[in-house]
Amino acid sequence: MVSVKVYCDGADVEEMHASARNPLIKGFTTNPTLMRKAGIKNYRNFAYRVITAFPNYPVSFEVFADDFIEMERQAREIASWGDNVYVKIPVCNTKGGSASPLISKLAASGIKVNVTAILCYAQVDEVCASLSDTPAVISIFAGRIADTGRSPVGIINHALKMRRFPFHEVLWA
């Protein structure tokens, strides 16, 4: 049986507090674009506010680098901010390079990752093969898949079957 968890996606702490009053909300996720739109100037200060406000919720913060060496540095720093932190890593960089080696390295060192922007079966397979016994989130961009006229349901179901451990969660984004 698949359990469904609802995450609040945004960068406004007051809206997050309001969302947390809803018992359906089980976690939070944000990204640099949402933070920029919300006028956030200091990523770390914002992250600490969220982590302090919601210590019992998983919270995902995304790296903003495009090269894998800098992504790793940022991921290790972000992960150090709290035990409830997941580091969002895009499935590939803007040059199309796969993040799987980095994902594997981070997961093997105990860093919880949220692999984001997954759009196809091959990416699901590659990501799932890269994960270890560290908790992880596999974020399928279902809305973008649907925008192409294809149903994302098959990819979601595939990800649910391919995940290596029951604590690897599949996120419908």
N, C-alpha and C positions, 0 to 999 in steps of 0.2 A: 504494500500500500504506500502511496506517495503522500507525504504531508506537505501542505502548502504554508509557506511563511510569507508575510507581506512586509516589505521593507519600504521605508520612506526615503525618497530620493530628493535631495535638496541641499541648500546651504544657508538656511535661515534657522538659527537656534530656537527662536520663539515658535516657529512653525513646527520644528521637531518636537518641542515640548507639547504642543497641542496634539500632534500625531501620537505621541507616546501615551496619551490618555486613552487612546483607542486600544483595547486589548488585542486587536488583530495585528498591530505593528510589532514586529519581532526584531527589527534591526534598522540600521541607517546606512545610506551610501551617498557619496557626493563625488564631485570631480572638479578639476580646475576651472572648467567652463562655467559650471553653476556657481562656483565661488566667485569668479570674476564678475558675473552678472549680479551677484548679491553685494558687490562692493567690498569684498574681503581683500584686505591688503597684506595680511600676515597669515600665511597658511598654517604655520605651527601654532600660533596663538588660537586661531579658530579651531584647529584639531584638538588642542588641549581643552578648550571650552566644551566641545562635544563629548570628548572622552570622560571628562569630569562630570558632565550633566547626565550621561547615560552609561555608567560603568557596567551595567548588567546586560547591555545590548551589544551585539556585534556591529562594528562600524567600519566601513570601507573608505579608505582615502587613496587617491590615485597618484601615481608618479606622473610627472609632466615632462620628463626627458624623452628624447626620441632615439638616442643611442643606448645600447644595452649596458655599457659600462656605467654610464650615469644613472640609468634606470636601477641598476643593482645598488648603487650607492644610496640613491633616494629611498629605495625599498627597505634597505636595512635601517635607515634612519627612521622612516615612518613606522616600521614595525616596532621600534624601540619605545614608541610613545605610549603603548599600553597593551595589556594582555588581550583585550577585546578588539584589537585592531587587525583588520585584513588589509593587505596592500593590493590595490587594483593595478594590474599589469595588462596592457593591451595585448591581444593575441599576436599582433605583429606591429612593427613600426611603420612609419610612413613610406619607407622604401620597400615594404613587403617582406622584410626579414622576420622570420619566425622567432617569437619570444620563448619557445619551448625550452631551449637550453637554460635560459635564465630562470624560467618557472621551475624547472627541475632542481636547479641549484638552490633557489630560495626555499622551496618546499622541503628539500632534503636537510636544510639547516634549521628547520622548524618554523619558518616564517609562513603565516597563514596568508594565502593569496586569493584574490578574486580576479580570475582571468576574464577580461572584458572584451566586448566587441566581437564575439564569436558569431560567424555568419554561415558556416557550412559544416557538413559532416566530417570532412578531412580535418578541419580545425578542432572539432570535438575529439576525434581520435587522437590527434597529436597532443592536445592538452591533457587528456585523461592518461595517456601513457607517461606524461611528464610528472604527474602528481605522485606524492609519497603518502605516508600515513599521517601527514599533517592536515588538519582541517582546511578545506578549500571551497571556493564558490566558482562555479562554471557559469558565466553570464552569457546567455544566448540573446543576441539582439533581435528578438522576435518581431518587433515593430518594423525594423528595417527590412527584415526578410519578407514580411507581409507586404511592405511597400513595393516590392518587386513583383507582386502578384502570386507569390508562392506561399503555401501554408508553412508556418514554422513548427507545427505540431510534430512532424516526423523527426526533425532535428532535436527538439526537446526530448521526445521519447528515446531517441538514440543516446542522448547524453545521460539520461537516467539509467539506461542499461549499461553504458560504458564506464560510468564512474567506478572507481576502484574500491571505495570504502563508503559505508552508509553515511558518514559525516562529510562527504563531498556533496555539497548542495548544488542544485541546478537552479539558476535564477532566470526567469522570463523577463527580459528587459524591453 
